[in-house]
Amino acid sequence: MPHCEKCEAIKEFLKEKNATFETIDLGEDEGVAALRKIYIKIKDKVTRTEDGQLPIPLFVAFDGDNVTGV
């Protein structure tokens, strides 16, 4: 999410660990569309907030085409 301190913190952590990662900007229509495509694979592994929202930041680990962590 734009201007999200937690999102920036996780990106900095991954950079420090020299991890390869991709971000999806949910402030843009293209980002929302990309998340919808991924969500099909992860929906059973995501615990939503009490009010039904997706947690932000949402970190998803893939091993090839398989989800290894959410």
C-alpha positions as CSV (number, residue, x, y, z in Angstrom):
1,M,0.0,0.0,0.0
2,P,1.2,3.5,-0.7
3,H,2.7,5.3,2.3
4,C,2.6,2.1,4.4
5,E,5.4,2.0,7.0
6,K,5.0,-1.8,7.5
7,C,5.3,-2.4,3.8
8,E,8.4,-0.3,3.6
9,A,9.9,-2.1,6.6
10,I,9.4,-5.5,5.1
11,K,10.9,-4.4,1.8
12,E,14.0,-3.0,3.6
13,F,14.3,-6.3,5.6
14,L,14.2,-8.3,2.3
15,K,16.8,-6.0,0.7
16,E,19.1,-6.4,3.7
17,K,18.8,-10.2,3.3
18,N,19.6,-9.9,-0.4
19,A,16.2,-11.6,-1.1
20,T,14.7,-11.6,-4.6
21,F,11.2,-10.2,-4.3
22,E,8.4,-8.5,-6.2
23,T,6.1,-5.9,-4.8
24,I,2.5,-5.3,-5.8
25,D,1.3,-1.7,-5.4
26,L,-2.3,-1.9,-4.3
27,G,-2.6,1.8,-4.8
28,E,-2.8,1.1,-8.6
29,D,-5.4,-0.8,-10.6
30,E,-2.7,-3.0,-12.1
31,G,-1.5,-4.0,-8.6
32,V,-5.1,-4.9,-7.6
33,A,-5.5,-7.0,-10.7
34,A,-2.1,-8.8,-10.0
35,L,-3.2,-9.6,-6.4
36,R,-6.5,-11.0,-7.6
37,K,-4.5,-13.5,-9.8
38,I,-2.3,-14.5,-7.0
39,Y,-5.1,-14.6,-4.4
40,I,-6.6,-17.7,-6.1
41,K,-3.5,-19.6,-5.1
42,I,-3.3,-18.3,-1.5
43,K,-6.9,-17.7,-0.4
44,D,-7.0,-20.8,1.8
45,K,-3.8,-19.8,3.6
46,V,-4.6,-16.1,4.3
47,T,-6.0,-15.2,7.7
48,R,-8.1,-12.1,7.2
49,T,-8.5,-9.4,9.9
50,E,-11.6,-9.4,12.2
51,D,-13.4,-7.1,9.8
52,G,-12.7,-9.3,6.8
53,Q,-9.8,-7.3,5.3
54,L,-6.6,-8.7,3.9
55,P,-3.6,-8.1,6.2
56,I,-1.2,-5.4,4.9
57,P,1.6,-6.0,4.2
58,L,0.7,-9.4,2.8
59,F,3.9,-11.5,2.3
60,V,3.7,-14.5,0.1
61,A,6.5,-16.9,-0.6
62,F,6.5,-19.0,-3.8
63,D,8.7,-21.9,-4.7
64,G,8.1,-22.0,-8.5
65,D,4.4,-22.2,-8.9
66,N,3.7,-23.4,-5.3
67,V,2.9,-21.2,-2.4
68,T,5.3,-22.0,0.5
69,G,4.2,-19.4,3.0
70,V,1.7,-16.6,3.6
